[in-house]
């Protein structure tokens, strides 16, 4: 069993995490360093393809095949919905955040952070801890339902506010139809987001081709993964440091609440993942899915479905609070808990 301080030291001294801090330092020192958007997009596509094809290959050789993964997919779906719903009501009741911003933040908390997922895989690889390769591919099963639930709650809250306004002011206009987007369109948009689309597509390819015929391709994805991850986290460091200053315009209580939601989701995921039979490594990856805050799929969905929400709030929280917390403290805690439960 690894000591939590040893895990933190290993994580902080790993090349990918140090590249994250290199990105942060670039912003602090006002360097002109930047990652071209096309390069950043290509990096995400490679990492998602690597995760998806490895997951598909593992599922292909499992005794139950796709059916064996179904309970985990349903659990991920419930996690996404539950975290989004709980986050929404906590934000509205405790911080008195308006419905649009609460919905966008709830979607971010319930959906998946690809950066947190990548760091969890990197940490386990650094420590030589194995994990079930299909677990990262649960990403879309948690991500899309969380976004849909958050948009529904945000719209529901806005409608209630509009009705209350109309009741007190007969001249108030009904804004009920503004910014509407059909449920089907939201689902399609969530699943066709480039990262999720490549993840699902490469998962299917891995299932069809199988591990034996993928041997040469798997070597390419395996050996390139950590190097490409370094560039990905370099960009995340630049983005996180750039967004952190935007948090000065929001309530300081958002910081402890964001950490609490992340810690609760990750801890519960470790317990549930372990009870479903996941190894300690698999439980940590599942916790990374539940604990992260999305900064990719959520902005795309909220820009159209909840245009009233402030992007600086949910992007600043995801990149400036939740991701650094999980990278430095959350993941080592989840690993320690998973190893304790496995004893």
N, C-alpha and C positions, 0 to 999 in steps of 0.2 A: 504493500500500500504506500503510495507516494505521499510525502508530507506536503501540506498545502503551500508552505513557503518555498519548497523546492520546485513545486509546479509553477508558482508565480515567477520564480527566478528563471526557470527554463523558458517560460512563455515570453518574459520581457527580454531575454537575451537571444531569442530566435530572430533570424534574419527578417522574416515577414513583418514582425511587430516592430523591429527597429526601423524598417522602411516606413512604417506608419509615423513614427516619431520624427523621421527625417522630413516627411511631408509637413508635419506640424511646425517644425523648426523653419522650414522654408517660408511659411506664412509669417511667423514671428520676426524673422530676419528680413522680411520684405524682398525675398529673392524673386526673380522673374520665372522661377520654375513652374511649369504647368504641363499637364498631360493632355495632348490633343484629344478632342472628344471621340474621334474615330478610333484612336488607339485604345481609349478607355472602354469603348463599346466592344472592341475586338477581344480585349482581355476578359471581360465578363462573359462573352460568348464561349471563349475557350474553357474557362473555369466551369461554367454550367454544363458544357458538353462533356467535360472530364467526369464530373459528378454523375451525370445522367447515364453515360455509357457503362461506367463501373457498376452503378446500381442495377441497370438492366441485365448485365452479365451475371451478377450475383443472384438476382431473382430467377433467372433462367435455369440455374442449377439447384435451386431450393426444391425440396420434395413437393411442396404444395403449389409452387409457382406463384402466380399472381394472387391466387386465393389466400396464400399464407400471409401476404402483405396487407390484405383487405382490412383486418382489425386495426392495424396501425394507421392506415389511411383514414378510417372513420374516426379514430381517436384524434388524429391531427386536425381533422375537420371540426370536431367538437371543441378542441383547444382554441382554434382560431376564432370561432363564434363566441365562446365564453369569455376569452380575454378581451375581445373588442367590446362586448356588451358591458362587462364589469368596469372596464376602463372608462367607458362613456359616462356611466352613472357616477363614478367616483369624481371625474372631472367636473361634471355639472353640479353635483351636490357639495363637494368639498371645496373646490376652487372657484365655483360659480362661473365657469367658462361658458360662453354662449354655445348653442347647439351645433352650429357649423364648425367651429374650431374644435369642440369636444368630439364631434364625429370624425374629423380628420385625424386628430391625435389618437383616438381609439383605434382607427384603422391602422395607423402606424404601429401601435403597440401590439395589436393582434396579428398583423401580417409579419412576414419573415424578413430579417436582415441578412442579405447574402454575405455581407462582410463578417458578421458574427459567425455564420455557418462556416465560412472559409477558415477563420481563425481557429475554430474548434477542431476542424480536421487537421490543420497545421500543428496544433498543440498535441493532439493524440499521436500524430506521426512522429513528432520530436521525441515523445516519451516512449515510443514503441508500443503503444496501446492499440489493440485492434478494435474495430467497430463494424457493425453490420452495414455494408455498403449501400443497402437500399434506403436507410434512414434519411440521408440528405435529400433523396428524391421525394420525400413526403412534403417538401417545400410547397408545391401548388395546392395541396389538399388543405393546408393551414392558411395559406396566403389569400386565396380568392374568397373563401367564405368569410374571413375576417373583414375584408374590404367591403363586401356586400352588406354584412351586418352593420358595419360602421356607417355606411351611406344611408341605410334604412333608418337607423336611429337618428342620424343628423337631420334627415328630411322630416322625420316624425317630430322632432323637437322644434324645427323651424315652422312646421305647420301649426303646432300648438301655440307658438309665439304669435304667428300671424292671426290665428283665430282670436286670441286674447286681445290683440291690438285692434282687430276689427270690432270686437264687442265693446271696447271702451271708446273707439273712435269710428263712427259710422262712415266717415269719409276716407278711412284707410283703405288702400288698395290691397286686393288679394294677390299676394305674390306666390301663391301655392304652386303654380305651374312653372315658375322660373327655375332654370338650371336642372330640369328633370332629365333623367336618362333612364331608358327602359332597363329592367333587370337583365334581360338577355344580352343587351349591349355591354353592360358592366362585366358580365361573366366572360364574354368573348374577349373584351379588352384586357381583362386580367390574365387570361390564358394565352393570348397572342402577344403579350409583352415579350420582347426579344429574348430575355434571359429565361423566362418560364417556358417559352415555346421551344427553345433549344434544349432545355433540360428534359422536357417531356419527349421531344423527338428523339434525342439520343438515348433516352431510357427505352423507347420502343425498339430502336436499332439494336441496342444491347440485348434485348429480349429475343429478337428475331435471329440475330447472328450467333449469339452464344459465346461463352468465354474461350472455347478452343479456337474458333476461327477469328477471334479478335486479338489474338496474342500479340501480333506486331503493333497494332493500333494502341493497345493498352500500354505498351512500353513507352510510346510517344507521350500519351496523356500523363502517365505516371512520372516520367523524368522531367517533364516540362512544368508540372503543376506548381511546385513551390517557387520556381523562378518567376513564373507569371504572376503568382500570388503576391510576390514582393512588389511588383509594379502596381497591382491592384490596390494594395494597402498604402503605397506611396500616394496614390490619388486620394484614397480615403482620408489620409492625414491632412492633405491640402484642403479637402472639402470640410472636414470636421473643424479645423482651426478657423476657416473662413466663416463658418456658420455660428461658431461659439459666441461671437460678439452680439449676435442678434437676440440672444436670450436675455440681455439686460432690459429688454422692453416688455418682458412677461413677468408674471408673479414668481418670486423666488421659491415658492412652495412647489413649483413644477419639478424642481430638481429632486427633492426627496420622494415625491409621488412617482416620478418616472423610474427611479431606482427601485422603489417598493414594488411597482407593477412588474418590472423586469425580474426581480428576485423571486417574487411569488410565482410567476409563470414558469421560470426555470426550475425552481425547487419542486413544484408540483409535477413538472414533466419528468424529472428524475424518478420520483416515486412511481408515477404511472408507467413510465417506460420500463423500469425494473420489474414491476408487477406483471407486465406483459411478456417478460422473458428476455428483454434486451440485456446485452452485456454492459458493464460499466461504460465502455467507450460509446456504445450505441445510445445509452441513456444520456450521455453528455451531449452528443450531437442532437438528440431530440430536444434536450433542454435549450440548446443554442437556437433551434427553430422557434421555440416558445418564448424565449427571453428577449430576442432581438426586436428592434423597431425598424420598420421598412422605410427606406428613403428612395426606392426605385419605383415599385408598382403603385404605391399610395399616391405620390404627387400626380402621376398620370391620370389616375381615376378621380382624384379630388378636384383637379383643375376644372373638370367638366361637371361632375356631379355635385360638388359642394364648392362652387366658385367663391362663396362668401368667406371661406376659411383662409387664414393667413399662412402662406407657405413657409414663411420664416419661423413660425411657431413649431409646426410639426417636423420640418427638416432640421431646424436647430436642435430640437429635443432629441431626435433620432441620432444625429451625427455628433452632437456636442455633449450629450449626457449618456444615453443608453449604450451606444457602441463602446465608448471608452471605458464605461463601468464594466461591461461584460468582458471586454478584452483583458482588463487588468485584475478584476476581482471575481466577477461572476463565474466565468468558466472554471477557474481553479476551485471555487467553492462547490460547483456542481460535480466536478470530478471527485473531490473528497467525499461528498455525500454518496455518490454512486458507488464508490469503492467500499464505503462503510456498509451500505445496504447489501452489497454482494457477499459480504463475509459470512 
